[in-house]
Amino acid sequence: MSLMHDSPAALALHSFTVLPQAPAITLSLPRRGCSAVLGIAPDCQDIETLTARLTGQATIGQAVMPPQAGRMLVAGEDVTHRPPGSRHVASCGVHAPLFGHLSVLDNILFPLRAGGTLEPHEILRQGHDLLALTGLDHARHLRADTLSPSQAFRAGLARALIQKPEVLILNQPFADMAPQTSQQEQAMLDRLRHALGLSILLMTRQRSEALLSADSIAVMDRGALLQNADAPTLLSRPACPAVAVAMDDANVLTGKVLDIEDDIASLRLPSGETVEAMADHALAIDDLACICIPPDRLSVLFPRVGAHAQEETESGDVHCTLVAAHHLGRTIIMRLRSRDGTEITLHRPPVHTMRDLQPGRTGLVAWQARNAIAFPMDEKSR
């Protein structure tokens, strides 16, 4: 059933501060949607702090939460100053471990028993329903401290779902799982989301989790929201070099803007070659620029052994030396070094034999202008 256009978002944050030194963010989660917040600064607790703020925690670890500004609306209702348990929000993940000495079923039932508003038989009925939904029937009597990572995730998820929240917040829920197990649990979560009409906000530091699970991804760096968009937009039109690197492992080259025509910038690299890229809206002639090119959008040509290299580089060609090549089955990953010392990574189909990819070979790297984006180096586009 389609939603009314004026239906309030499941979650809306207005001028909301994550960290005191970071700019305030505005973010919304549509009803029955799944959005991810992808934290790209591994040494920062921004997504952990955001989780604590949304769930109403007073502390994160042993630290007291710093003051927070802005508003938090759940289903159109302002819950900014409400305590935990009255925000219509439930969560699971690394911040909310299970009670190790209790069984799976007792962990799931704990929120309803603590609330004391339902009859015991109704609490038990709802618990059995969630055991079935999450595939934990066989584990109902197991102690929580004996569970596998996937069982622990499902038990924590069921404990959150029994509260019937408007918004389900998942804080790095797949952190302890092997990649294959994580993918299986994400598929299970997606089935539950569509079957129950869940509204999910996923906090993660893993790009693959965000891409696999979410309709939209908010890329966050130290509490600052760099860009919020769907995956195709983030990959094809990143808002800044940090997003390009985080989402697509983009190579970042530096250059000076010589000209801009029809949104195409001509740039001179420190090594003297001239290249082209799409121009960010804030880019101007004579700017120093960061040129972002994904590894799979680059091509490379290795001249025949013994052939004389051209004295002058053609426009768009960058002279490089092969540093290393690794065959990964359907892809060869090459690392090359340009004349100015910049390292460039390429992902290419296995059209070359490894015998032809010996370190030290010289080659020409090129790309089509539409596959690269040039941003002003002073980040005035932010």
RODO-2510 file (C-alpha; in nm, 4 decimals, decimal comma):
residues 382
     n   res          X          Y          Z
     1     m     0,0000     0,0000     0,0000
     2     s     0,1422     0,3375    -0,0934
     3     l     0,1906     0,5987     0,1756
     4     m     0,0210     0,9383     0,1761
     5     h     0,2475     1,2171     0,0555
     6     d     0,1844     1,4177     0,3751
     7     s     0,2595     1,1242     0,6048
     8     p     0,5321     1,2302     0,8527
     9     a     0,8717     1,0646     0,8352
    10     a     0,9394     0,7792     1,0744
    11     l     1,2358     0,9794     1,2052
    12     a     1,3327     1,3415     1,1400
    13     l     1,6337     1,5240     1,2807
    14     h     1,6411     1,9038     1,2535
    15     s     1,9617     2,1024     1,3219
    16     f     2,0729     1,8051     1,5276
    17     t     2,4265     1,7977     1,6700
    18     v     2,6117     1,4683     1,6852
    19     l     2,9428     1,5964     1,8240
    20     p     2,9925     1,9415     1,9784
    21     q     3,2577     2,0477     1,7252
    22     a     3,0655     1,9197     1,4212
    23     p     2,8061     2,1130     1,2188
    24     a     2,4421     2,0306     1,2918
    25     i     2,2764     1,7788     1,0618
    26     t     1,9303     1,7429     0,9118
    27     l     1,8246     1,3879     0,8310
    28     s     1,5019     1,1958     0,7796
    29     l     1,4028     0,8301     0,7594
    30     p     1,0875     0,7572     0,5569
    31     r     0,8280     0,5195     0,6917
    32     r     0,9061     0,1583     0,6019
    33     g     1,2421     0,2688     0,4676
    34     c     1,5943     0,1625     0,5556
    35     s     1,8608     0,4315     0,5700
    36     a     2,2223     0,3830     0,6704
    37     v     2,4594     0,6201     0,8449
    38     l     2,8058     0,5247     0,7210
    39     g     3,0794     0,6462     0,9554
    40     i     3,4057     0,6838     0,7627
    41     a     3,6343     0,8019     1,0464
    42     p     3,7443     0,4814     1,2238
    43     d     3,9000     0,6642     1,5191
    44     c     3,5861     0,8644     1,5978
    45     q     3,2758     0,7634     1,7938
    46     d     3,0338     0,9695     1,5876
    47     i     2,7894     0,6928     1,4967
    48     e     2,8079     0,5520     1,8488
    49     t     2,7291     0,8984     1,9862
    50     l     2,4429     0,9458     1,7399
    51     t     2,2977     0,6111     1,8521
    52     a     2,3174     0,7209     2,2150
    53     r     2,1490     1,0528     2,1374
    54     l     1,8656     0,8903     1,9446
    55     t     1,7970     0,6303     2,2120
    56     g     1,8172     0,8827     2,4961
    57     q     2,1239     0,7421     2,6706
    58     a     2,2945     0,9717     2,9214
    59     t     2,6359     0,8105     2,8757
    60     i     2,8388     0,6377     2,6073
    61     g     3,0721     0,3867     2,7633
    62     q     3,2013     0,5596     3,0758
    63     a     3,1712     0,9096     2,9308
    64     v     2,8843     1,1464     2,9973
    65     m     2,7138     1,2639     2,6808
    66     p     2,7986     1,6248     2,5878
    67     p     2,5160     1,8780     2,5452
    68     q     2,3065     1,8321     2,2313
    69     a     2,1098     2,0798     2,0239
    70     g     1,8336     2,0338     1,7683
    71     r     1,5077     1,8448     1,7488
    72     m     1,4171     1,4783     1,7076
    73     l     1,0749     1,3849     1,5732
    74     v     0,9397     1,0291     1,5592
    75     a     0,6302     0,9867     1,3393
    76     g     0,5838     1,3649     1,3579
    77     e     0,5995     1,3751     1,7397
    78     d     0,8746     1,5740     1,9139
    79     v     1,0607     1,3333     2,1435
    80     t     1,3800     1,5367     2,1828
    81     h     1,3706     1,5558     2,5603
    82     r     1,1954     1,2304     2,6389
    83     p     1,3782     0,9618     2,8372
    84     p     1,4630     0,6180     2,6973
    85     g     1,1618     0,3925     2,6631
    86     s     0,9215     0,6703     2,5715
    87     r     1,0627     0,7753     2,2352
    88     h     0,8947     0,5027     2,0244
    89     v     1,2473     0,3925     1,9344
    90     a     1,4099     0,0548     1,9968
    91     s     1,7641    -0,0492     1,9226
    92     c     2,0025    -0,3402     1,9101
    93     g     2,3689    -0,3801     1,8385
    94     v     2,7048    -0,3413     2,0066
    95     h     2,5695    -0,0829     2,2548
    96     a     2,2910    -0,3105     2,3829
    97     p     2,4271    -0,6572     2,4675
    98     l     2,2010    -0,9355     2,5823
    99     f     2,1798    -1,0422     2,9464
   100     g     2,4238    -1,3314     2,9366
   101     h     2,2739    -1,5259     3,2265
   102     l     1,9194    -1,5199     3,0828
   103     s     1,7759    -1,7455     2,8155
   104     v     1,6968    -1,6210     2,4661
   105     l     1,3252    -1,6137     2,5470
   106     d     1,3742    -1,4271     2,8736
   107     n     1,5906    -1,1694     2,6975
   108     i     1,3206    -1,1133     2,4363
   109     l     1,0464    -1,0825     2,6976
   110     f     1,2433    -0,8520     2,9260
   111     p     1,1109    -0,5157     2,7916
   112     l     0,7456    -0,6224     2,8248
   113     r     0,7954    -0,7726     3,1695
   114     a     0,9731    -0,4567     3,2835
   115     g     0,6879    -0,2454     3,1480
   116     g     0,4307    -0,4360     3,3524
   117     t     0,1335    -0,3367     3,1356
   118     l     0,0472    -0,6738     2,9773
   119     e    -0,0759    -1,0036     3,1176
   120     p     0,1862    -1,2809     3,1402
   121     h     0,0101    -1,4995     2,8826
   122     e     0,0056    -1,2107     2,6293
   123     i     0,3736    -1,1380     2,6910
   124     l     0,4561    -1,5038     2,6315
   125     r     0,2458    -1,5167     2,3149
   126     q     0,4283    -1,2196     2,1653
   127     g     0,7616    -1,3738     2,2583
   128     h     0,6750    -1,6989     2,0828
   129     d     0,5686    -1,5061     1,7728
   130     l     0,9054    -1,3331     1,7572
   131     l     1,0933    -1,6577     1,8150
   132     a     0,9206    -1,7923     1,5053
   133     l     0,9788    -1,4749     1,3023
   134     t     1,3493    -1,4685     1,3774
   135     g     1,4079    -1,8424     1,3497
   136     l     1,5052    -1,8856     1,7157
   137     d     1,2509    -2,1496     1,8226
   138     h     1,5220    -2,4090     1,8676
   139     a     1,7342    -2,1695     2,0773
   140     r     1,4667    -2,0340     2,3117
   141     h     1,6135    -2,1974     2,6239
   142     l     1,9822    -2,1326     2,5470
   143     r     2,1699    -1,8890     2,7676
   144     a     2,2554    -1,5713     2,5814
   145     d     2,6266    -1,6046     2,6587
   146     t     2,6390    -1,9345     2,4640
   147     l     2,4947    -1,7968     2,1381
   148     s     2,6708    -1,7605     1,8047
   149     p     2,7020    -1,4038     1,6659
   150     s     2,4069    -1,4573     1,4315
   151     q     2,1882    -1,6015     1,7091
   152     a     2,2814    -1,3127     1,9381
   153     f     2,1891    -1,0638     1,6658
   154     r     1,8513    -1,2274     1,6103
   155     a     1,7784    -1,2373     1,9832
   156     g     1,8681    -0,8693     2,0188
   157     l     1,6556    -0,7885     1,7157
   158     a     1,3570    -0,9783     1,8611
   159     r     1,4010    -0,7978     2,1953
   160     a     1,3831    -0,4656     2,0086
   161     l     1,0891    -0,5668     1,7893
   162     i     0,8742    -0,6831     2,0834
   163     q     0,8564    -0,3148     2,1838
   164     k     0,6766    -0,2384     1,8541
   165     p     0,8884     0,0692     1,7821
   166     e     0,8186     0,3321     1,5185
   167     v     1,1939     0,3342     1,4462
   168     l     1,4419     0,0483     1,4781
   169     i     1,8029     0,1599     1,5246
   170     l     2,0742    -0,0951     1,4507
   171     n     2,4183     0,0004     1,5778
   172     q     2,6853    -0,2027     1,3965
   173     p     2,4834    -0,5229     1,4424
   174     f     2,6999    -0,7359     1,2121
   175     a     3,0370    -0,6320     1,3582
   176     d     3,1242    -0,9744     1,5036
   177     m     3,0135    -1,1822     1,2055
   178     a     3,2058    -1,3405     0,9205
   179     p     3,1232    -1,1801     0,5823
   180     q     2,9062    -1,4687     0,4594
   181     t     2,7128    -1,4835     0,7883
   182     s     2,6657    -1,1072     0,7808
   183     q     2,5141    -1,1259     0,4320
   184     q     2,2749    -1,4007     0,5423
   185     e     2,1584    -1,1962     0,8413
   186     q     2,1152    -0,8857     0,6274
   187     a     1,8964    -1,0853     0,3895
   188     m     1,6878    -1,2071     0,6842
   189     l     1,6555    -0,8501     0,8115
   190     d     1,5410    -0,7301     0,4695
   191     r     1,2689    -0,9966     0,4606
   192     l     1,1503    -0,8944     0,8078
   193     r     1,1575    -0,5292     0,7156
   194     h     0,9233    -0,5773     0,4215
   195     a     0,6998    -0,8299     0,5992
   196     l     0,6497    -0,6098     0,9078
   197     g     0,6795    -0,2656     0,7474
   198     l     0,9790    -0,1702     0,9626
   199     s     1,1517     0,1681     0,9543
   200     i     1,5243     0,1031     1,0083
   201     l     1,8232     0,3282     1,0686
   202     l     2,1453     0,1286     1,0313
   203     m     2,4659     0,2618     1,1879
   204     t     2,7702     0,1053     1,0261
   205     r     3,1337     0,1526     0,9351
   206     q     3,1161    -0,1084     0,6591
   207     r     3,0364     0,0207     0,3110
   208     s     2,9201    -0,3228     0,1965
   209     e     2,6584    -0,3353     0,4739
   210     a     2,5217     0,0055     0,3810
   211     l     2,5073    -0,0794     0,0099
   212     l     2,3394    -0,4155     0,0677
   213     s     2,0820    -0,3055     0,3251
   214     a     1,9876     0,0585     0,2759
   215     d     1,7749     0,2601     0,0339
   216     s     1,9821     0,5694     0,1095
   217     i     2,3182     0,6269     0,2762
   218     a     2,4240     0,9244     0,4863
   219     v     2,8035     0,9477     0,4793
   220     m     2,9288     1,0886     0,8108
   221     d     3,2796     1,2053     0,8956
   222     r     3,3460     1,3002     1,2598
   223     g     2,9836     1,3960     1,3131
   224     a     2,9538     1,6001     0,9925
   225     l     2,7086     1,4825     0,7276
   226     l     2,9006     1,4912     0,3987
   227     q     2,6253     1,3622     0,1684
   228     n     2,2951     1,1770     0,1941
   229     a     2,1746     1,0032    -0,1223
   230     d     2,1048     0,6679    -0,2830
   231     a     2,3965     0,4479    -0,3828
   232     p     2,4004     0,5351    -0,7573
   233     t     2,4209     0,9066    -0,6739
   234     l     2,6966     0,8589    -0,4177
   235     l     2,8964     0,6518    -0,6644
   236     s     2,8475     0,8666    -0,9750
   237     r     2,8200     1,2155    -0,8224
   238     p     2,9958     1,2250    -0,4850
   239     a     2,9764     1,5621    -0,3099
   240     c     3,3435     1,5719    -0,2093
   241     p     3,6645     1,3674    -0,2323
   242     a     3,6003     1,2018     0,1054
   243     v     3,2728     1,0542    -0,0240
   244     a     3,4379     0,9439    -0,3494
   245     v     3,7102     0,7617    -0,1592
   246     a     3,4725     0,6117     0,0989
   247     m     3,2152     0,4864    -0,1503
   248     d     3,4287     0,3865    -0,4494
   249     d     3,7952     0,3752    -0,3366
   250     a     3,8577     0,6624    -0,5763
   251     n     4,2100     0,7617    -0,6706
   252     v     4,2815     1,1241    -0,5796
   253     l     4,5172     1,3218    -0,8015
   254     t     4,6021     1,6907    -0,7751
   255     g     4,6047     1,9422    -1,0568
   256     k     4,5579     2,3068    -1,1519
   257     v     4,2490     2,4100    -1,3470
   258     l     4,3410     2,5506    -1,6876
   259     d     3,9916     2,5886    -1,8320
   260     i     3,6282     2,4921    -1,7755
   261     e     3,3917     2,4465    -2,0673
   262     d     3,0491     2,2772    -2,0644
   263     d     3,1140     2,1463    -1,7105
   264     i     3,4379     1,9799    -1,8229
   265     a     3,7566     2,0989    -1,6563
   266     s     4,1004     2,0795    -1,8166
   267     l     4,3706     2,0375    -1,5546
   268     r     4,7499     2,0198    -1,5502
   269     l     4,9068     1,7607    -1,3233
   270     p     5,2299     1,8306    -1,1308
   271     s     5,4066     1,6002    -1,3780
   272     g     5,2992     1,8243    -1,6680
   273     e     5,0303     1,6090    -1,8312
   274     t     4,6911     1,7617    -1,9139
   275     v     4,3770     1,5679    -1,8195
   276     e     4,0014     1,6284    -1,8102
   277     a     3,7284     1,5702    -1,5520
   278     m     3,3762     1,6776    -1,4681
   279     a     3,3893     2,0088    -1,2804
   280     d     3,2342     2,0427    -0,9362
   281     h     2,9935     2,3383    -0,9207
   282     a     3,2357     2,5376    -0,7049
   283     l     3,5427     2,4801    -0,9236
   284     a     3,6996     2,7841    -1,0916
   285     i     3,9848     2,8480    -1,3335
   286     d     4,3276     2,8590    -1,1630
   287     d     4,1980     2,6559    -0,8658
   288     l     4,4063     2,3764    -0,7247
   289     a     4,1857     2,0702    -0,7514
   290     c     4,1462     1,7137    -0,6269
   291     i     4,0672     1,4836    -0,9199
   292     c     3,8758     1,1704    -0,8130
   293     i     3,8663     0,8660    -1,0429
   294     p     3,7323     0,5227    -0,9380
   295     p     3,9753     0,2343    -0,9984
   296     d     3,7401     0,0564    -1,2406
   297     r     3,7002     0,3669    -1,4597
   298     l     4,0668     0,3822    -1,5574
   299     s     4,2285     0,2199    -1,8585
   300     v     4,5945     0,1398    -1,9085
   301     l     4,8069     0,0784    -2,2159
   302     f     5,1467    -0,0861    -2,1955
   303     p     5,3577    -0,0102    -2,5059
   304     r     5,5199    -0,3098    -2,6707
   305     v     5,8572    -0,3996    -2,5292
   306     g     6,1199    -0,2222    -2,7329
   307     a     5,8799     0,0376    -2,8766
   308     h     5,9863     0,4006    -2,8432
   309     a     5,7636     0,6024    -2,6120
   310     q     5,6404     0,9324    -2,7447
   311     e     5,8448     1,2274    -2,6281
   312     e     5,5309     1,4311    -2,5680
   313     t     5,2320     1,2953    -2,3782
   314     e     4,8996     1,3119    -2,5598
   315     s     4,6196     1,4949    -2,3825
   316     g     4,4586     1,2669    -2,1244
   317     d     4,7470     1,0198    -2,0991
   318     v     4,9398     0,9921    -1,7740
   319     h     5,2817     0,8239    -1,7827
   320     c     5,3126     0,5680    -1,5045
   321     t     5,5322     0,2822    -1,3894
   322     l     5,3784    -0,0457    -1,2775
   323     v     5,4486    -0,1142    -0,9104
   324     a     5,2522    -0,4367    -0,8593
   325     a     4,9700    -0,6454    -1,0093
   326     h     4,7477    -0,9019    -0,8371
   327     h     4,5126    -1,1431    -1,0135
   328     l     4,1863    -1,1866    -0,8193
   329     g     4,0047    -1,4147    -1,0641
   330     r     3,7759    -1,1856    -1,2611
   331     t     3,9753    -0,8731    -1,1833
   332     i     4,3385    -0,7686    -1,1908
   333     i     4,4320    -0,4986    -0,9421
   334     m     4,7284    -0,2896    -1,0563
   335     r     4,9212    -0,0291    -0,8636
   336     l     5,1086     0,2250    -1,0699
   337     r     5,3151     0,5317    -0,9844
   338     s     5,2993     0,8512    -1,1881
   339     r     5,5958     1,0723    -1,2689
   340     d     5,5232     1,2952    -0,9687
   341     g     5,5105     0,9982    -0,7312
   342     t     5,1319     0,9695    -0,6989
   343     e     5,0157     0,6107    -0,6655
   344     i     4,7210     0,5077    -0,8827
   345     t     4,5158     0,1890    -0,8417
   346     l     4,3321     0,0266    -1,1343
   347     h     4,0804    -0,2567    -1,1478
   348     r     4,0813    -0,4184    -1,4923
   349     p     3,9424    -0,7377    -1,6479
   350     p     4,2065    -1,0112    -1,6843
   351     v     4,2998    -0,9281    -2,0444
   352     h     4,6698    -0,9159    -1,9547
   353     t     4,8751    -1,2179    -1,8574
   354     m     5,0656    -1,1845    -1,5336
   355     r     5,3861    -1,2394    -1,7329
   356     d     5,3132    -0,9107    -1,9107
   357     l     5,2585    -0,7288    -1,5809
   358     q     5,6050    -0,7257    -1,4367
   359     p     5,6875    -0,4431    -1,1943
   360     g     5,8837    -0,1675    -1,3637
   361     r     5,6922    -0,1674    -1,6919
   362     t     5,5937     0,1754    -1,8174
   363     g     5,2364     0,2425    -1,9220
   364     l     4,9872     0,5117    -2,0100
   365     v     4,6854     0,5588    -1,7834
   366     a     4,3763     0,7403    -1,9136
   367     w     4,0086     0,7955    -1,8386
   368     q     3,7025     0,9526    -1,9940
   369     a     3,6179     1,2949    -1,8548
   370     r     3,2700     1,1887    -1,7436
   371     n     3,4219     0,9212    -1,5188
   372     a     3,6227     1,1662    -1,3062
   373     i     3,5231     1,4629    -1,0899
   374     a     3,7438     1,7602    -1,0005
   375     f     3,6783     1,9334    -0,6669
   376     p     3,8386     2,2555    -0,5409
   377     m     4,1169     2,1618    -0,3046
   378     d     4,0111     2,4190    -0,0455
   379     e     3,6770     2,2330    -0,0067
   380     k     3,4730     2,5424    -0,0845
   381     s     3,2191     2,3049    -0,2449
   382     r     3,1279     2,1791     0,1046
***
